[in-house]
Amino acid sequence: MTDEQWEAQNGSLSPDEAHARGLCWCCTGNRVLYTAFGGVQRKVDCHECGGTGKAAT
């Protein structure tokens, strides 16, 4: 999987769409963020929702 494909897993919802669905605006409900650089692919816990995937109230 390329770095671009890996990062595409973050989702494509806008912050408003994610919030309307009850999902975290940052990870779009994935609970993690996908990041890559130079072929090193990592998943990190979402700092906004603390890994719940839910929108903050």
N, C-alpha and C positions, 0 to 999 in steps of 0.2 A: 504494500500500500504506500502510495506517495505521501509526502508531508501534507500536501494540499488535501488529499482524500481523508487523511487522518483528522485534520482540523475541521473538515466539513461536518464531522460528526457532532460538532457543537450545536448545530441546528440553525435554522434560518428565520425563526420567529422574531418579529420586532418586540421591543420591550412591552408595548401596549397589548399586542396579541398574547404574549406569554402571560401577562398579568390577568387578562380577561379569562384565560383558561386555568388560572390558579397556579401557574408555574413560575418558578424563579426566572426573572428577566435575564440573568447572567448565563445560566447553564441550560435554560429552556426545559427544565425538568429532568435533565440527564444526571444530576447530582454531582457530576464531575465536569471538568473542562479538559479538552484535548488540545495539546500543544506539541509542536514539533519544530526542530531546527537542525538542519544538516543530517537528516536521517535518524535523529534521536527522537523517538516518539514517546510522550508521557501523558499520563492522566493525573490530574491533581484535583483534590476536593474543591468544590465550589466555595469560595470565601463569602459570597453573599448570602447563601441559604444554609451554610454549614453542612451541606451534603444531604439536605432533605428533598431538594428539588421543588419545594413549594414556595409560593410567593409570600413575601413578608407582609404582615398585616399592618 
